[in-house]
Amino acid sequence: MEEAKGVVKHVLVAKFKEETLPAQIDELIKGYANLVNLIEPMKSFHWGKDVSIENLHQGFTHVFESAFESTEGIAEYIDHPAHVEFANLFLPVLEKFVVIDYKPTTVSF
């Protein structure tokens, strides 16, 4: 198995509070996506809603994935004023969330 060189993924899996309106969620997602324009180490952003038929989501509804060139880039992102400001808007509307950072690995046969 081989780790991807320099690439680190930052994944946030979330469940919004029931009272959070769809329009508010849409605006927050736009704000999250815009961080890639404001924070240099953040190289990409993708998101989606759970579509699994297995019903193993434990109530989580949304996945947000960002890519960085290094774990140091993630640290810079976390401390960046634009991220801190966004997190102060985003986190209060979440009922629960999980964050995982990982280096993608490929399997060679």
C-alpha positions, 0 to 999 in steps of 0.5 A: 500500500502506498500513501499519496504523497503530500495529499491530506483529506479533511472530512467533516460528516454532519447532521444539521439541527432539525430547525435549520432551514434548507435555505440556511444550509444552502448559504452555509455550504456556499460559505464553506465552498468559498473558503477555498478562495480565501485560504491558500492551503485549501486546494479543493472542496466537495460536498454531498448528502447521504444517499446510502440504501444501507441506512447506516448513517446514524443520523448524519446527512451531509459530507464535506471534504477538503484537500490539502497538500500537508497536515501543516496546511490543515493546521494553517486552515484551522487557525485561519481567521476566515475559517474561525469566522465560518466555524462560528456560524457553521458549528452552532447549527449542527446537532452532531459532527465528526471530523477525520483527516487522512492521507489517501492510500492506494493498494498495489497488486 
